[in-house]
Amino acid sequence: MTTVESRLPHVGNIPVVLPSLRDPRLHTAGVIISIHTIGITALGFKVSVPQILSAIVVAALIDIVLTLRATGQLVWPASGMLTGSGVALILRLVEMSPGEYWTWNGWYIYALVAGVSVLSKHAVRWRGSHLFNPSNVGLVGAFLIFGSDLIEPLDFWWAPLDGWMAFAYVVILVGGVLITRRLALLEMAVAFWVVLATGLGILASTGHCMIAAWSAEPVCDTAFWWTVVTSPEVLIFQLFMITDPKTIPGGRRARVIFASALGVLATLLIAPQTTEYGAKVGLLASLVMLSPVRNLFDRFGPETVARRPETPRRTFLRGVAIGWAMAIVSFAIALAGLPARQPAEAIPTAPVIEVSVDQATLPDVSVGPGVAALNLDIEAGDVALTLAENLLVEAQAVKEGNGGLLAGVATGQRLAEMQRLVDDGISTGERRVSQYSFDSLRLDMVESGEGQSSAALSMRVIGTETKIVYDAFGTEVARQEVPARATFVLRKVGGERWLVANVIP
């Protein structure tokens, strides 16, 4: 009698299991690789080809070796390759910049996270199946261990909605819907999104804010809700990560309830986070926390429900229970979000600036490519005008010995430096003031260097700095003109005005 194994191709005495074109894991991998390609070439993804390949190759090799050891077969590593590509899609090095297509920087981190992710599938098992989604648990573990100074998840907001961004949405949605429909998992993915959107709506209505590296000011209220519920990262999470058939309940009803509970848990984990980094890790961690108890949801299967006769009393009690559950969850969401409402409550009143600069006297501003990577609606000329006004107010504050003027135009390191100049002028009687004239200006983005701060702009200035010394009575005693070549770092801190945060010579 011919066995299945005897019909397989062999390498020596080892049977070989080749990929099947009908395998949904291949289709999912095709969607993920397509997003990698679009992201690197058109959307400014901060990931390189060697980093992606490191994750995929290491995950595939580990999967091949462990499967061979367990089954005695050489099996095409569809699962391992999918895990590696999923890790590479979500994982980012903080120090990376767009356009570094071929850098090997940090490739070992991608290999390590992908390798540990695949190992979890083989090592952490329950009743013959892996307990966690491999890429999900590997990523969450990496973010908790390494922290935001080294790595971070893919941003909620990728790029402005242009043709390429729209194409990315189409690839994710069409590919995800087709795959989940085939696996009878679409209703599960939709249930998660509806519950998450509802929970985040409750959270946003309380004044929730988060700080994001692609926004110059806290993302609050409706902007927060819209950013997260329409995020491509959330779509990938719901269509390709939570729908792993091996790590979800068995019944369709149980899966929908599981997804709904996951939406509530994700909202509760996102609620207290004040940064996008924390919110993204909270979203991913919800699946890690709920996957080990997925079998409990099978108790809500149709065969279990059918054994309970429906009576008016049972219907009434169920309605009361659902109503109380919704009220308790809403209260819990609002309570959990208290820490993230502090940025909104701390927004200062817009300062009154009493200096005047003629914008026509300023040169045209060139704009660097980094500005397009920010979710900002700004005019470069307006930013230049604000900088000129801020520098005049700083000079006025030093000359008059009035440090109170600085709060409206400076922040962070620059505020501390200017306050020291004010204090030194008062104590010594010599008040040293700098005034600027600009020959050329260039606006660009400043890389934050970490995943926990808001975006900043840089204005590179070439021109003349006039250094003036006044005595305690405001009389000019010395003047010197020197070339000025410096970069002013500008941030928004709650209000509408760009403040000078630092100066780089």
SULRA-V742357 format. One record per residue. N is the residue number from 1. PHI is phi in radians with two decimals (* if undefined). Layout:
# SULRA-V742357
N_PHI, N_PHI
This chain:
# SULRA-V742357
1_*, 2_-1.48, 3_-1.64, 4_-1.08, 5_-1.12, 6_-1.24, 7_-1.50, 8_-1.36, 9_-1.13, 10_-2.23, 11_-2.00, 12_1.16, 13_-1.74, 14_-1.74, 15_-1.15, 16_-2.05, 17_-1.83, 18_-1.53, 19_-1.21, 20_-1.91, 21_-1.15, 22_-1.56, 23_-1.22, 24_-1.09, 25_-1.15, 26_-1.17, 27_-1.14, 28_-1.09, 29_-1.09, 30_-1.09, 31_-1.14, 32_-1.11, 33_-1.14, 34_-1.08, 35_-1.16, 36_-0.96, 37_-1.13, 38_-1.09, 39_-1.12, 40_-1.21, 41_-1.46, 42_-2.23, 43_-1.90, 44_1.28, 45_-1.04, 46_-1.60, 47_-2.66, 48_-2.00, 49_-1.07, 50_-1.05, 51_-1.12, 52_-1.10, 53_-1.13, 54_-1.05, 55_-1.14, 56_-1.18, 57_-1.14, 58_-1.11, 59_-1.09, 60_-1.14, 61_-1.11, 62_-1.10, 63_-1.09, 64_-1.08, 65_-1.12, 66_-1.25, 67_-1.20, 68_-1.06, 69_-1.14, 70_-1.43, 71_-2.03, 72_1.33, 73_-2.15, 74_-1.54, 75_-1.85, 76_-0.96, 77_-1.42, 78_-1.04, 79_-1.17, 80_-1.11, 81_-1.14, 82_-1.14, 83_-1.08, 84_-1.10, 85_-1.21, 86_-1.16, 87_-1.06, 88_-1.15, 89_-1.24, 90_-1.61, 91_-1.38, 92_-2.40, 93_-1.50, 94_-1.05, 95_-1.41, 96_-1.27, 97_-2.17, 98_-1.06, 99_1.61, 100_-1.51, 101_-1.12, 102_-2.07, 103_-1.24, 104_-1.69, 105_-1.01, 106_1.24, 107_-1.04, 108_-1.19, 109_-1.20, 110_-1.09, 111_-1.12, 112_-1.12, 113_-1.13, 114_-1.15, 115_-1.11, 116_-1.11, 117_-1.06, 118_-1.18, 119_-1.03, 120_-1.08, 121_-1.14, 122_-1.56, 123_-1.68, 124_-1.87, 125_-2.28, 126_-2.55, 127_0.94, 128_1.44, 129_-2.32, 130_-1.21, 131_-1.42, 132_-2.09, 133_-1.15, 134_-1.01, 135_-1.15, 136_-1.10, 137_-1.22, 138_-1.14, 139_-1.16, 140_-1.07, 141_-1.05, 142_-1.14, 143_-1.16, 144_-1.28, 145_-1.41, 146_-1.48, 147_1.35, 148_-1.37, 149_-1.32, 150_-1.96, 151_-2.32, 152_-2.76, 153_-1.37, 154_-0.98, 155_-1.15, 156_-1.11, 157_-1.81, 158_-1.66, 159_-2.95, 160_-1.02, 161_-1.36, 162_-1.82, 163_-1.09, 164_-1.21, 165_-1.16, 166_-1.09, 167_-1.11, 168_-1.08, 169_-1.05, 170_-1.08, 171_-1.06, 172_-1.12, 173_-1.23, 174_-1.14, 175_-1.08, 176_-1.13, 177_-1.14, 178_-1.09, 179_-1.22, 180_-1.21, 181_-1.14, 182_-1.08, 183_-1.60, 184_1.02, 185_-2.10, 186_-1.13, 187_-1.10, 188_-1.12, 189_-1.10, 190_-1.16, 191_-1.04, 192_-1.05, 193_-1.12, 194_-1.09, 195_-1.18, 196_-1.08, 197_-1.08, 198_-1.15, 199_-1.08, 200_-1.21, 201_-1.11, 202_-1.07, 203_-1.10, 204_-1.11, 205_-1.17, 206_-1.55, 207_1.65, 208_-1.17, 209_-2.36, 210_-2.45, 211_-1.68, 212_-2.29, 213_-1.21, 214_-1.71, 215_-2.22, 216_-1.42, 217_-2.42, 218_-0.95, 219_-1.60, 220_-2.21, 221_0.94, 222_-1.10, 223_-1.08, 224_-1.09, 225_-1.06, 226_-1.12, 227_-1.04, 228_-1.32, 229_-1.25, 230_-1.79, 231_-1.18, 232_-1.04, 233_-1.14, 234_-1.14, 235_-1.08, 236_-1.11, 237_-1.05, 238_-1.39, 239_-1.61, 240_-2.13, 241_-1.85, 242_-1.33, 243_-1.70, 244_-1.12, 245_-1.01, 246_-1.42, 247_-2.15, 248_-2.29, 249_-1.04, 250_-1.45, 251_-1.55, 252_-1.15, 253_-1.09, 254_-1.09, 255_-1.17, 256_-1.14, 257_-1.16, 258_-1.02, 259_-1.12, 260_-1.15, 261_-1.09, 262_-1.12, 263_-1.10, 264_-1.15, 265_-1.10, 266_-1.06, 267_-1.09, 268_-1.13, 269_-1.33, 270_-1.30, 271_-0.92, 272_-1.43, 273_-1.42, 274_-1.69, 275_-2.14, 276_-1.10, 277_-0.98, 278_-1.09, 279_-1.13, 280_-1.18, 281_-1.18, 282_-1.06, 283_-1.06, 284_-1.16, 285_-1.19, 286_-1.03, 287_-1.23, 288_-1.05, 289_-1.29, 290_-1.59, 291_-0.98, 292_-1.10, 293_-1.90, 294_-1.08, 295_-1.14, 296_-1.11, 297_-1.31, 298_-1.17, 299_-1.18, 300_-1.65, 301_-1.16, 302_-1.09, 303_-1.21, 304_-1.29, 305_-1.12, 306_-1.14, 307_-1.35, 308_-1.81, 309_-1.13, 310_-1.51, 311_-2.23, 312_-0.97, 313_-1.13, 314_-1.12, 315_-1.08, 316_-1.09, 317_-1.13, 318_-1.11, 319_-1.08, 320_-1.10, 321_-1.09, 322_-1.11, 323_-1.07, 324_-1.15, 325_-1.08, 326_-1.12, 327_-1.14, 328_-1.15, 329_-1.11, 330_-1.07, 331_-1.12, 332_-1.10, 333_-1.11, 334_-1.11, 335_-1.19, 336_-1.13, 337_-1.49, 338_-0.95, 339_-1.07, 340_-1.52, 341_-1.62, 342_-1.10, 343_-1.01, 344_-1.18, 345_-1.24, 346_-1.60, 347_-1.10, 348_-1.39, 349_-1.20, 350_-1.03, 351_-1.22, 352_-1.62, 353_-1.78, 354_-1.83, 355_-1.90, 356_-2.28, 357_-2.20, 358_-1.39, 359_-1.12, 360_-1.16, 361_-1.45, 362_-1.63, 363_-1.23, 364_-1.09, 365_-1.81, 366_-1.45, 367_-2.10, 368_-1.37, 369_-1.18, 370_-1.13, 371_-1.10, 372_-1.17, 373_-1.43, 374_-1.74, 375_-1.51, 376_-2.31, 377_-2.02, 378_-2.32, 379_-1.90, 380_-1.03, 381_-1.12, 382_-1.18, 383_-1.15, 384_-1.09, 385_-1.11, 386_-1.08, 387_-1.05, 388_-1.05, 389_-1.14, 390_-1.05, 391_-1.17, 392_-1.15, 393_-1.14, 394_-1.02, 395_-1.09, 396_-1.11, 397_-1.09, 398_-1.21, 399_-1.08, 400_-1.57, 401_1.17, 402_-2.03, 403_-1.15, 404_-1.10, 405_-1.25, 406_-1.23, 407_-1.07, 408_-1.50, 409_-2.31, 410_-2.40, 411_-2.65, 412_1.02, 413_-1.09, 414_-1.13, 415_-1.09, 416_-1.12, 417_-1.13, 418_-1.19, 419_-1.13, 420_-1.11, 421_-1.09, 422_-1.09, 423_-1.12, 424_-1.11, 425_-1.12, 426_-1.21, 427_-1.35, 428_-1.72, 429_1.49, 430_-1.88, 431_-1.88, 432_-1.69, 433_-2.05, 434_-2.05, 435_-2.08, 436_-2.17, 437_-2.17, 438_-1.89, 439_-1.75, 440_-2.59, 441_-2.39, 442_-2.37, 443_-1.74, 444_-2.67, 445_-1.65, 446_-1.82, 447_-1.16, 448_-1.22, 449_1.43, 450_-2.77, 451_-1.62, 452_-2.04, 453_-2.08, 454_-1.32, 455_-1.23, 456_-2.37, 457_-1.90, 458_-2.10, 459_-2.08, 460_-1.47, 461_-2.00, 462_-2.19, 463_3.07, 464_-2.28, 465_-1.90, 466_-1.78, 467_-1.66, 468_-2.11, 469_-1.96, 470_-1.97, 471_-1.52, 472_-1.13, 473_-1.71, 474_1.51, 475_-1.56, 476_-1.24, 477_-2.07, 478_-2.79, 479_-2.62, 480_-2.60, 481_-1.85, 482_-2.36, 483_-1.09, 484_-2.04, 485_-2.39, 486_-2.64, 487_-2.10, 488_-1.66, 489_-1.62, 490_-2.08, 491_-2.34, 492_-1.77, 493_-2.13, 494_1.53, 495_-1.45, 496_-1.59, 497_-1.66, 498_-1.36, 499_-1.92, 500_-1.34, 501_-1.78, 502_-2.92, 503_-2.29, 504_-1.87, 505_-1.07
